[in-house]
Amino acid sequence: MPNSERIHPTDARLLLALSSRPRATTVALAEASGLSRNTVQARLTALDRTGAVGSFERRVDPAALGYPLGAFVTTQVTQRRLDEVAHALAAIPEVLEVYGLTGDTDLLVHVVAADAEDLYRVAGHILDVPGVERTSTALVMRRLVPYRLAPLLHRAAAG
């Protein structure tokens, strides 16, 4: 779980440099951010340790792995079984993310599939999880705003 403490503007500038050049070396990041190589390495290590920097996986397009179809499955669960359901959903490879929500829907499950028939299978696996009471699936037609943090990093870098 990421640390809830806000990152320093210097760290935000470093993360901006890293987001624009994810394969940059520590030396290149030091040059881009105006910091020493040792400072860059220490700050990156600290950001990684606190959970402020996530995994590389978010940069991989599921379509490149044979899963071009995306969907969101809203899920209602038996409340006492929420942790059990989340654990079971994590075991389904096509489940990318699960968010706990307020309101009538308990979970928002982001899934991918190879095609419509595969999505039917994945949705069936979710519905088969003990504790899942009801689901509704919405197909992603088009991504209008991709996942991004640069605007927030720019704000944080400004201090």
Secondary structure, 3 states (H helix, E strand, C coil): CCCCCCCCHHHHHHHHHHHHCCCCCHHHHHHHHCCCHHHHHHHHHHHHHHCCCCCHHHHCCHHHHCCCEEEEEEEEECHHHHHHHHHHHHCCCCEEEEEECCCCCCEEEEEEECCHHHHHHHHHHHHHCCCEEEEEEEECCCCCCCCCCHHHHHHHHHC
